[in-house]
Amino acid sequence: MSYHFRWKVALVTGGNRGIGRETAIGLAKRGCCLLINYGYEEEKETAEQTVYDIARLGVEVSSFQADVSKKVEVEEMVAFMVRQFHRIDILVNNAGIHKDALIHQMKEEDWDQVVSINLKGSFNCIQSVSSQMMKQIYGKIVNISSVAYMGNRGTANYSASKAGVIGLTRTTALELAKYNICVNSIAPGMIESPMFRSIPDRLSQKIMARIPLGRLGDPQDVVNGVLFLVSDESNYITGQTLIIDGGLTVGYI
């Protein structure tokens, strides 16, 4: 299926690398204008490269540095976006981090930072864009969760944040439905990415052995899910979580 997003405008958080970058490029290839969010000064180079690559596709694109866990910075980013593009049609809450440790060894600051970026960051962005989407009587929001929301050893902070994202998705979908705003989430499984490559070999091999399809997911597998959920083909879907995991969690839910 070929999706078209000409005249649409999207904000992709963490859009300078990984799944966020691939999502932004996928939207741009189909005519969408974009604002690429990145969180820290040291990520500026990758953000600029992403903007350059997208601009070559012939769509309008800008980048904006904002720590999504800080409400003021998110509000400044959204205000900039409205000034530049005059509307916001799509929000992809992709920005996220992980700092793994067993529960009795987890540092308080690691709990706070993961929950702040992964969960509070999604809330901040939804809250900030929703007023513009409500004026438009249109919007598509996709929050990137993870199959880790079901629980996973050594990821109490990450799992809790991603479970929270799903609860946030469902509640926000109920509140915004009357404004024709659809809110859904995607829960990826094991996707080929820097995050997966950081897992020790012994553990990654065990995980691979549990995937029925016998392979890691490609970032494009997640992008395909995002494209569907922000397209008009999903206009009657809201409050749902699309699991993209090669069958890893079959039988778990």
QUIZI-V630747 format. One record per backbone hydrogen bond with DSSP energy under -1.0 kcal/mol. CO is the residue of the C=O (numbers start at 1). NH is the residue of the N-H. Records with the same first field share a line. If there is no record, write none. Layout:
CO=NH / NH
This chain:
5=8
8=33
9=89 / 90
10=35
11=92
12=37
17=21
18=22
19=23
20=24
21=25
22=26
23=27
24=28
25=29
27=32
28=31
30=5
33=10
34=62
35=12
36=64
37=15
38=66
40=43
41=44
43=47
44=48
45=49
46=50
47=51
48=52
49=53
50=54
51=55
52=56
54=57
55=58
60=34
62=36
64=38
67=70
70=74
71=75
72=76
73=77
74=78
75=79
76=80
77=81
78=82
79=83
80=84
81=85
82=86
89=140
90=11
91=142
92=13 / 94
93=144
102=105 / 106
107=111
108=112
109=113
110=114
111=115
112=116
113=117
114=118
115=119 / 120
116=121
119=123
120=124
121=125
122=126
123=127
124=128
125=129
126=130
129=133
130=134
131=135
132=136
133=137 / 138
139=182
140=91
141=184
142=93
143=186
146=149
147=150
148=151
152=155
154=101
155=159
156=160
157=161
158=162
159=163
160=164
161=165
162=166
163=167
164=168
165=169
166=170
167=171
168=172
169=173
170=174
171=175
172=176
173=177
176=179 / 181
177=180
180=139
182=141
183=239
184=143
185=242
186=145
187=244
188=147
190=217
193=197
196=199
200=204
201=205
202=206
203=207
204=208
205=209
207=210
208=211
211=214
217=192
218=221
219=223
220=224
221=225
222=226
223=227
224=228
225=229
226=230
228=231
231=234
232=235
234=237
240=185
242=187
244=189
245=248
246=213
247=250
249=252
